[in-house]
Structure formats: structure tokens, C-alpha cells
Amino acid sequence: MTKLTSYQGLTALITGASSGIGALIARSMAARGAKVILVARNMDKLQQLAEEIQQQGGAALVLACDVSDRSNVESCVQAALAQCDSIDILVNNAGYGHHRRFLDWDIDDQEQMMRVNYFGMMYFTKLLLPSMVKRKKGWIIFIASVAGKLAIADETAYAASKFATVGLAEALSLEVEDDNVHVLTVCPGSINTPFFDEEALERMPDVAKRTMAEPEKLVEQIIKALARGKREITYPKGIAAGYIVRALAPGFMRKQVKRLTVK
Ligand SMILES: NC(=O)c1ccc[n+]([C@@H]2O[C@H](COP(=O)([O-])OP(=O)(O)OC[C@H]3O[C@@H](n4cnc5c(N)ncnc54)[C@H](OP(=O)(O)O)[C@@H]3O)[C@@H](O)[C@H]2O)c1
């Protein structure tokens, strides 16, 4: 039952659907028959995507929402539920990152990053989970990050928000399993999306640029993982070896991670 093999008749709400990974997940789920609710701040981009999905025979509606604002999220969920019977799939994806030293990192932005990347996901989950538990049916996908498993320099606030997300997702997955609600944690490595602006790309070490993966491949893996009932994936998969090395040989791992530090 928790294996998501058919999207026909299901409704999926995707946050951060105006760009990158979220937009591709929305396209992919819509193409498989799900009605998609596209959520983000940029309404023009959401509208464009909704039109594209509708032209291809899919069903999509758009809702503007700043996920960092709790009352905004409440209104968004209310508006979504007014337009569909239930939400079966929640894709917690909206997020952003910066690469800067903790010493130089403005505290307001550190707080905002936690609000968007962690609290936004928590708000949507808190509002939509009860009906999933009641109906004994639901899937919640958290787009976390490898940065939620392995911290590197210049990513303090980002890593903290993603470690928090991984913790929330992992604990929740255990709590709601018997209610037939399936939680999938996704830990992508570097993925080629607008997430990295020009400045970030310029500062990125060559080795990281060379190993950057395409978002379409990540989304394929997410769809596969849902079909197989997996609870956590890292993409590219090989990076997960780093989690084991870190646990068994933290000193060695530290040296490898330092190679990724931008000068
Ligand atoms: N790309 C990577 O290498 C990578 C790696 C690991 C994890 N991730 C994670 O993957 C997720 C998606 O990132 P992406 O690579 O697809 O980046 P992206 O192309 O920049 O997309 C980010 C999305 O988040 C939305 N968003 C940002 N702040 C928001 C806010 N306050 N309220 C509502 N929506 C907001 C943006 O929409 P609006 O601007 O329209 O609001 C946009 O749709 C993020 O959680 C990111 O941390 C990315």
C-alpha cells in the first residue's frame, strides 16, 4: 500500500514548484496522472508551469505562498483543500542556500533560512498529516540534502536547516508508518538547478562542478524510490558511502571534506 505505483486520482501538493527540482517533480507526477497543486512565491512561473501541464492534458492549480510564514501556509492549505477533496502527496521541497562563513553570515538570514528550509516543511506537514493519518493514506517527501548528513565549511546555516529536516523526516517516518503514511527523505548532492547562482558557481571547486548531477535523473530516482517504498535515498548514490566513512573514521572524512572547501 505504501508503494506509490499509480498516481491516477491522487492529488499532490508541491512546494517550491516554480523552479528546479520542484517543477520537475510536478511535471513528472502530473504526467503520471496526479492532480498537482503548485506552491511558491513567483506566480508567473507557477502559472506558466500550470499552463504547460494543462496543455499536456494534466490537472494543475497554483497557489502563492511564502513557506516561511506560518499564517501564509495555513491560508494556502485552506485554499488547496477548498479546491480538492484531499491531498494525498505532500512534496516538501521549497528551499534556498548560501555559501558563506558563519562569521560573515547575517543572523537575520540564518533565521530566515531555518524558517524557509525547515519550518516551512514542518508547517505543511503539521497541517496535512492529520487527514492522511485519518484516511490511512498518504506520502510525504522531504527534499533534504547531503548537507543534512555531512556538513562542509561555508554551509553552517544551510546544513543546520537540512540536518533538522532529516531528523524530522526520519522520526516522523517511524511514527506514522503504522498509519499507512509513507515518509521519504531525499538527500541530493549537487544538482544543476538555479539553486546555484553565478557567484556560487564561480566559487564552487572544480571537482564539485564536474560531479554535478542533472535534476531529471534525481526526479527519476525519487519516482522509483516511491514505487519501491523506500524511505531514504541519496543521489548520486555513491555519496552515501561518505556517511559510513564519517561514522567510522571521522578524522579521515574531515580531510576529504576540507578538499571541498572554497579558498
Ligand atoms: N540544487 C541542489 O544542488 C540541491 C541539493 C540538495 C538539496 N537541494 C534542495 O532542493 C530543494 C529545491 O532546490 P532547487 O535546486 O530546485 O532550487 P531552485 O531551482 O532555486 O528552486 C527553489 C524553489 O524554492 C522556492 N522557494 C524558495 N524560498 C521560498 C519561500 N520563502 N516560499 C516559497 N517558496 C520558496 C522557489 O520559489 P519562489 O522563489 O517562486 O518562491 C523555488 O521554486 C531545496 O530545498 C534545496 O535545498 C538542492
The ligand as a MOL file (V3000), in Angstrom:
LIG
                    3D

  0  0  0     0  0            999 V3000
M  V30 BEGIN CTAB
M  V30 COUNTS 48 52 0 0 0
M  V30 BEGIN ATOM
M  V30 1 N 20.2520 22.0780 -6.3320 0
M  V30 2 C 20.9510 21.4050 -5.4470 0
M  V30 3 O 22.1580 21.1500 -5.6180 0
M  V30 4 C 20.2960 20.8890 -4.1940 0
M  V30 5 C 20.9970 19.9420 -3.4550 0
M  V30 6 C 20.4270 19.4350 -2.3020 0
M  V30 7 C 19.1820 19.8650 -1.9020 0
M  V30 8 N 18.5240 20.7850 -2.6380 0 CHG=1
M  V30 9 C 17.2170 21.2380 -2.1570 0
M  V30 10 O 16.2610 21.0600 -3.1630 0
M  V30 11 C 15.1890 21.9830 -2.9710 0
M  V30 12 C 14.8600 22.6480 -4.2940 0
M  V30 13 O 16.0030 23.3520 -4.7550 0
M  V30 14 P 16.3250 23.5680 -6.2930 0
M  V30 15 O 17.6750 23.0450 -6.5310 0
M  V30 16 O 15.2180 23.1000 -7.1390 0 CHG=-1
M  V30 17 O 16.4570 25.1600 -6.2950 0
M  V30 18 P 15.6730 26.2970 -7.1000 0
M  V30 19 O 15.6210 25.9690 -8.5490 0
M  V30 20 O 16.2910 27.5660 -6.6690 0
M  V30 21 O 14.1790 26.2140 -6.5140 0
M  V30 22 C 13.8810 26.6020 -5.2150 0
M  V30 23 C 12.3670 26.6740 -5.0620 0
M  V30 24 O 12.0590 27.0240 -3.7090 0
M  V30 25 C 11.1100 28.0820 -3.7310 0
M  V30 26 N 11.2390 28.9310 -2.5420 0
M  V30 27 C 12.3630 29.4860 -2.0320 0
M  V30 28 N 12.0530 30.2490 -0.9640 0
M  V30 29 C 10.7070 30.1480 -0.7930 0
M  V30 30 C 9.7880 30.7040 0.1220 0
M  V30 31 N 10.1780 31.5240 1.1060 0
M  V30 32 N 8.4640 30.3920 -0.0100 0
M  V30 33 C 8.0480 29.5830 -1.0020 0
M  V30 34 N 8.8770 29.0170 -1.9080 0
M  V30 35 C 10.1870 29.3090 -1.8060 0
M  V30 36 C 11.4070 28.8640 -5.0070 0
M  V30 37 O 10.2310 29.5110 -5.4600 0
M  V30 38 P 9.9240 31.0980 -5.3930 0
M  V30 39 O 11.2080 31.8190 -5.4960 0
M  V30 40 O 8.9920 31.3000 -6.5440 0
M  V30 41 O 9.2290 31.2850 -4.0840 0
M  V30 42 C 11.7430 27.7270 -5.9570 0
M  V30 43 O 10.5740 27.2170 -6.5300 0
M  V30 44 C 15.6540 22.9430 -1.8630 0
M  V30 45 O 15.0730 22.5640 -0.6320 0
M  V30 46 C 17.1660 22.7130 -1.8170 0
M  V30 47 O 17.6990 22.9770 -0.5520 0
M  V30 48 C 19.0490 21.3160 -3.7780 0
M  V30 END ATOM
M  V30 BEGIN BOND
M  V30 1 1 1 2
M  V30 2 2 2 3
M  V30 3 1 2 4
M  V30 4 1 4 5
M  V30 5 2 4 48
M  V30 6 2 5 6
M  V30 7 1 6 7
M  V30 8 2 7 8
M  V30 9 1 8 9
M  V30 10 1 8 48
M  V30 11 1 9 10
M  V30 12 1 9 46
M  V30 13 1 10 11
M  V30 14 1 11 12
M  V30 15 1 11 44
M  V30 16 1 12 13
M  V30 17 1 13 14
M  V30 18 2 14 15
M  V30 19 1 14 16
M  V30 20 1 14 17
M  V30 21 1 17 18
M  V30 22 2 18 19
M  V30 23 1 18 20
M  V30 24 1 18 21
M  V30 25 1 21 22
M  V30 26 1 22 23
M  V30 27 1 23 24
M  V30 28 1 23 42
M  V30 29 1 24 25
M  V30 30 1 25 26
M  V30 31 1 25 36
M  V30 32 1 26 27
M  V30 33 1 26 35
M  V30 34 2 27 28
M  V30 35 1 28 29
M  V30 36 1 29 30
M  V30 37 2 29 35
M  V30 38 1 30 31
M  V30 39 2 30 32
M  V30 40 1 32 33
M  V30 41 2 33 34
M  V30 42 1 34 35
M  V30 43 1 36 37
M  V30 44 1 36 42
M  V30 45 1 37 38
M  V30 46 2 38 39
M  V30 47 1 38 40
M  V30 48 1 38 41
M  V30 49 1 42 43
M  V30 50 1 44 45
M  V30 51 1 44 46
M  V30 52 1 46 47
M  V30 END BOND
M  V30 END CTAB
M  END
